[in-house]
Amino acid sequence: MTSEVSIRPALPSDRQTIVEFTRDTFEWGDYIADEFDGWLDRPDMLVVVAVDDDEHAVALAAARMLSPSEAWFHAARVHPDLRGRGIAAQVSVALRAWAAEQGASVGRLLVEDWNEASIRHVEKTGRRRVASMVKCTKSIGDASPSPDGNGGRRVPSRLRARSAHAADAQSAFASWSIGELGRASHGLFGIGWAFRRLTVEDLAAAARGSAFWEIGAGWALASPGPDSRFAVSWLETREEDADDLLRSLVDLGIGSGSESITIWIPNVDWAVRVVRRLGFETELMHVYASAL
Ligand SMILES: CC(C)(COP(=O)(O)OP(=O)(O)OC[C@H]1O[C@@H](n2cnc3c(N)ncnc32)[C@H](O)[C@@H]1OP(=O)(O)O)[C@@H](O)C(=O)NCCC(=O)NCCS
């Protein structure tokens, strides 16, 4: 059954109703109330709402351009009393049309593995699962009671991360593109919670911003972020070097004074085994894509 709703761009005046029905979306709450006003001001984003006959917002979702040809869809929320009626699909039609008008040829989104309703919604609306990514998190430094996850003393890496140069970008990119991690990532890397295609220029730009690291025979994009969180958005390594590379990223995070470290890796067995052995908590998520 499809509910009778109309779809339109969100307005500042929708805030109150949206905040009311999104307050307890997840066990931990929701971030929509904190982000909504800022999103409306961004020229690279569109927030769309579904409204009922009384013009009250009952659903929303957002799209953002991550590159001239890649859109990212997120923040799909339907009022708990109106779920299961295809409203999220109606909202997504408007977002896809906007993204195509902006020049996007592909639109992607991320769904957590446990979120069956969302997986049903995205698979019914023609999206294809293109990569499975694992968000790995761990407390480090003083905030970590058992630094290696086994209560033992932290074993520093045998490898030291060195600042990589823009000239290394091409080799790192080539190694990753033909390696297991690049293939499993479908060429994508994380920007916060969003994913787009990695380019050689991304690595070169990160080198200029001191966020591109060479570690033994591998590489990583890593830098301290807000909330004392050291963020590793991309890495390239081989199975035999993975333990050392990850330990050296933890060392780097500790050296930066961060209290926790977050690493995105594709869902490749040996990589997940290593992060778990090092005491990281892991959350499995899936990137879906559709042509626009
Ligand atoms: C995910 C979500 C946006 C889907 O919106 P929707 O308009 O309900 O989507 P659909 O009508 O296509 O239903 C999708 C699935 O939800 C499940 N569903 C059906 N009725 C439901 C209900 N009353 N409550 C919860 N889930 C229900 C069903 O599995 C359904 O699939 P099916 O119709 O093939 O059986 C909505 O469930 C929601 O707001 N969830 C909380 C926020 C969230 O998880 N957002 C996505 C983050 S990636």
PDBQT file of the ligand as one rigid body, heavy atoms in Angstrom, charges set to zero:
ROOT
HETATM    1  C1  LIG A 301      14.365   2.315   6.508  1.00  0.00    +0.000 C 
HETATM    2  C2  LIG A 301      13.090   3.149   6.332  1.00  0.00    +0.000 C 
HETATM    3  C3  LIG A 301      13.511   4.572   5.893  1.00  0.00    +0.000 C 
HETATM    4  C4  LIG A 301      12.235   2.503   5.234  1.00  0.00    +0.000 C 
HETATM    5  O1  LIG A 301      11.135   3.330   4.970  1.00  0.00    +0.000 OA
HETATM    6  P1  LIG A 301       9.690   2.738   4.534  1.00  0.00    +0.000 P 
HETATM    7  O2  LIG A 301       8.961   3.821   3.844  1.00  0.00    +0.000 OA
HETATM    8  O3  LIG A 301       9.060   2.112   5.707  1.00  0.00    +0.000 OA
HETATM    9  O4  LIG A 301      10.148   1.615   3.488  1.00  0.00    +0.000 OA
HETATM   10  P2  LIG A 301       9.216   0.434   2.877  1.00  0.00    +0.000 P 
HETATM   11  O5  LIG A 301       7.803   0.791   2.959  1.00  0.00    +0.000 OA
HETATM   12  O6  LIG A 301       9.805   0.128   1.549  1.00  0.00    +0.000 OA
HETATM   13  O7  LIG A 301       9.476  -0.802   3.844  1.00  0.00    +0.000 OA
HETATM   14  C5  LIG A 301      10.758  -1.383   3.924  1.00  0.00    +0.000 C 
HETATM   15  C6  LIG A 301      10.709  -2.577   4.874  1.00  0.00    +0.000 C 
HETATM   16  O8  LIG A 301      10.428  -2.137   6.181  1.00  0.00    +0.000 OA
HETATM   17  C7  LIG A 301       9.811  -3.237   6.915  1.00  0.00    +0.000 C 
HETATM   18  N1  LIG A 301       8.552  -2.765   7.507  1.00  0.00    +0.000 N 
HETATM   19  C8  LIG A 301       7.296  -2.898   7.042  1.00  0.00    +0.000 A 
HETATM   20  N2  LIG A 301       6.432  -2.338   7.893  1.00  0.00    +0.000 NA
HETATM   21  C9  LIG A 301       7.161  -1.852   8.922  1.00  0.00    +0.000 A 
HETATM   22  C10 LIG A 301       6.817  -1.173  10.119  1.00  0.00    +0.000 A 
HETATM   23  N3  LIG A 301       5.569  -0.876  10.420  1.00  0.00    +0.000 N 
HETATM   24  N4  LIG A 301       7.832  -0.795  10.935  1.00  0.00    +0.000 NA
HETATM   25  C11 LIG A 301       9.120  -1.068  10.630  1.00  0.00    +0.000 A 
HETATM   26  N5  LIG A 301       9.484  -1.726   9.496  1.00  0.00    +0.000 NA
HETATM   27  C12 LIG A 301       8.513  -2.115   8.674  1.00  0.00    +0.000 A 
HETATM   28  C13 LIG A 301       9.562  -4.331   5.909  1.00  0.00    +0.000 C 
HETATM   29  O9  LIG A 301      10.657  -5.243   6.008  1.00  0.00    +0.000 OA
HETATM   30  C14 LIG A 301       9.625  -3.583   4.605  1.00  0.00    +0.000 C 
HETATM   31  O10 LIG A 301       9.984  -4.405   3.536  1.00  0.00    +0.000 OA
HETATM   32  P3  LIG A 301       8.804  -5.224   2.768  1.00  0.00    +0.000 P 
HETATM   33  O11 LIG A 301       7.736  -4.255   2.437  1.00  0.00    +0.000 OA
HETATM   34  O12 LIG A 301       9.489  -5.747   1.555  1.00  0.00    +0.000 OA
HETATM   35  O13 LIG A 301       8.360  -6.273   3.705  1.00  0.00    +0.000 OA
HETATM   36  C15 LIG A 301      12.241   3.215   7.641  1.00  0.00    +0.000 C 
HETATM   37  O14 LIG A 301      12.059   1.897   8.099  1.00  0.00    +0.000 OA
HETATM   38  C16 LIG A 301      12.896   4.023   8.752  1.00  0.00    +0.000 C 
HETATM   39  O15 LIG A 301      12.675   5.238   8.874  1.00  0.00    +0.000 OA
HETATM   40  N6  LIG A 301      13.721   3.364   9.605  1.00  0.00    +0.000 N 
HETATM   41  C17 LIG A 301      14.439   4.016  10.674  1.00  0.00    +0.000 C 
HETATM   42  C18 LIG A 301      15.589   4.854  10.147  1.00  0.00    +0.000 C 
HETATM   43  C19 LIG A 301      16.563   4.055   9.311  1.00  0.00    +0.000 C 
HETATM   44  O16 LIG A 301      16.957   2.943   9.663  1.00  0.00    +0.000 OA
HETATM   45  N7  LIG A 301      16.982   4.680   8.195  1.00  0.00    +0.000 N 
HETATM   46  C20 LIG A 301      17.916   4.111   7.244  1.00  0.00    +0.000 C 
HETATM   47  C21 LIG A 301      19.297   4.368   7.673  1.00  0.00    +0.000 C 
HETATM   48  S1  LIG A 301      20.395   3.654   6.455  1.00  0.00    +0.000 SA
ENDROOT
TORSDOF 0
